[in-house]
Amino acid sequence: MSDPYFGYEKEDWERWQMEHREWQESLEGLTFVPLWPEGTPGYVPEYGQEEPKLCLLPPQKEKRGCVLVCAGGGYHMKSVFEGRMVAEKYHAYGYNAAVLDYRCKPYPRQMALDDAQRALRLLRYHADEWNIDPAHIAIGGFSAGGNLSSTASVQYEHANQIVGDAADQVSCRPDAEIQCYGAITYALSRNLGNPGMGDDEENRKFSPELHITPDTPPFFMWMTGQDEIIPRAGLYETAMALEKAGVSYELHLFPEGIHGVALADGSSKFGKRNDHTAGWMRLSCEWLEGLGF
C-alpha cells in the first residue's frame, strides 16, 4: 500500500496508533477470544490494529446475564476509560461481562458492526461454557461505541454471516441496550463516516432511531446536560421512536459531566468525579435486574 497514513494526516494517524497501543495494554490479563479463530475476514495488518476479539472477565459462579461493552472514540480508536473499567463494574455487580475489541477506521463502520454481531453470537453460542444466561445478553456503548451498540440492537435481522459456521447460525439480537451518550440519530451518524465517503445509505443504516420496531430490545439511555458533542435532542428523538414502537426504555439526563465522562467516578480524564452522575451505573444494573438479568 503506497499511502502509509491511508488518507489521514500524519499527526492524527500517529496519535491513533498510540491510542490503539494503550487500548491493548488496558486489556492485559483478560481472556481473549478471537471473533474468527481461523483469521478475520478483511483484516489489514497495515492499519496497525490487532484482529478483533472478545475480552472476557472471569465467569460468575452462577449462570448470569452478560453485558458486552463497546468503548467510544469516534471509530478512530477506543477509549480506555470506557472499556475494561466499565466491564469490571458490571462484573462487580454480579453480571458476566466482556469488552469488545472492534475494528476502527480506516475499516468501514460495517466491519465494526460485523464484529459486534459476531461477538453477540459467540456469547450466546458459548453460553454454557462461559456460564452465561443466553436469554439475557446486553450490549452497551459510549459515544461512537453507543452508535455501534445501538445499531447492533436494531440491525440484527440483517446481520452478515461471515463464514457460515455454527456460531453464525446463532441469533445476534441483544436482549437489552445500554446507551451512554451515544451518537444515535441520523444527524450524528453522518459525522462518523469515513472521510469522503458521504454514503447516505450507510448513514441511514447507522442511525438507530430510524430502524426501531416493536421487536427492538429495551433501551437504557443516559447522557449529561454539559455534553457539547452529543445534542440532547437525539436522546429525546430516540425515546419517542421507542415510545411509538411500544418498546420499553429508561432515560436519564444528568445535569453535570462533559462528553467522555465514562463512569463519572474520576477514572476518566474527561471531567471530574460526580457522585450523582456516577449513579448511572447503579441505575442501569437495577434496570437489568428488572429485566431478569
Salt bridges, closest charged atoms under 4 A:
ASP12 OD1 - ARG15 NH1 3.01
GLU14 OE2 - LYS10 NZ 2.61
GLU50 OE1 - LYS53 NZ 3.16
GLU88 OE2 - ARG84 NE 2.96
ASP101 OD2 - LYS53 NZ 2.56
ASP101 OD1 - LYS78 NZ 3.22
ASP115 OD1 - ARG103 NH2 2.70
ASP128 OD1 - LYS63 NZ 2.69
GLU129 OE1 - HIS126 ND1 2.90
ASP133 OD2 - HIS136 ND1 2.64
ASP165 OD2 - ARG118 NH2 2.83
ASP168 OD1 - ARG118 NH1 2.97
ASP168 OD1 - ARG121 NH1 3.67
ASP175 OD2 - ARG124 NH2 2.91
ASP175 OD1 - ARG173 NH1 3.84
GLU202 OE1 - ARG109 NH2 2.46
ASP215 OD2 - ARG173 NE 3.57
ASP227 OD2 - HIS259 ND1 2.79
GLU250 OE2 - HIS252 NE2 2.65
ASP275 OD1 - ARG273 NE 2.84
GLU286 OE2 - ARG282 NH1 3.11
